[in-house]
């Protein structure tokens, strides 16, 4: 064999060796990159963190968000700033959060409205309700109730059903907005009780509560934190809780199920989430802080005063929780035939 031919063949066999060298370099880069992320996560947070709350200031969600933001600031030695971005059934804030950098410095107070109800009601959304967020943990479950003005001649769920059935299309009820949990609570009640009430959507729980207290509307499917103060002052009355069991905070208030409508349950939950792609080490750090905060006496006292439960969870358990809630609320949406553009 000629020398030139032998040289050509020898060089041809050197390719894999050179390739392995390249792979080793790439591997080294990946290892260094991984170490960099690890170091970054261990020092997290090294600057202020933003918590996007897709509800207006003063709402139940805002109270929950600020309660945890305050504790996180104390734990981390960095300011956690609540950024209220209410509007469009949480869509404004949700879109902002889903597009934020996945570095842990933009967290999101997600909810049933954001990740379940909107997914069922809207044909198009500017964010992906399921893939647009990294679930971290549930932080609060807030019960809903059927709340009435004292002038309404009904003092129980049974009396309300009799009154509404005798006046189909006449009795109206308020909610915090079209497609809100309160709206779906009213729709589900109509479906199960055989009533036909008129829905009046408001732009938030505050205006709806104001009109209920003022007597402009007689009925309101509301979250308990929204009306708790007015309940103490006897400016409103609660006919029934939309829960499977009575709430220890209000043991004398019966559930709608007790009135003969088993399975009637509608609540709102709030949880912490991050943009997709946020490193797991940061996710775990936030989850750990939330679990720690939920055990503080002052947090427990404030949340229970609202009638809220504090069911913290792992990211995986939170994801499964969202799936179960999707199935439950889908039944109410289907019963109403609701869709929004």
Secondary structure, 3 states (H helix, E strand, C coil): CCHHHHHHHHHHCCHHHHHHHHHHHHHHHHHHHHHHHHHHHHCCCCCCEEEEECCCCCCHHHHHHHHHHHHHHHHHCCCEEEEECCCCCCHHHHHHHHCCCCCCCEEEEEEHHHHHHHHHHECCCCCCCCCCCEEEEEEEEEEEEEEEECCCCCCCHHHHHHHHHCCCCCCEEEECCCCCHHHHHHHHHHHHHCCCCEEEECCCHHHHHHHHHHCCCCEEEEEHHHHHHHHHCCCEEEEEECCCCCCHHHCCCCECHHHCCCCCCCEEEEEEEECCCCCHHHHHHHHHHHHHHHCCHHHHHHHHHCCEECCCCCHHHHHHHHHHHHHHHHHHHHHHCCCEC
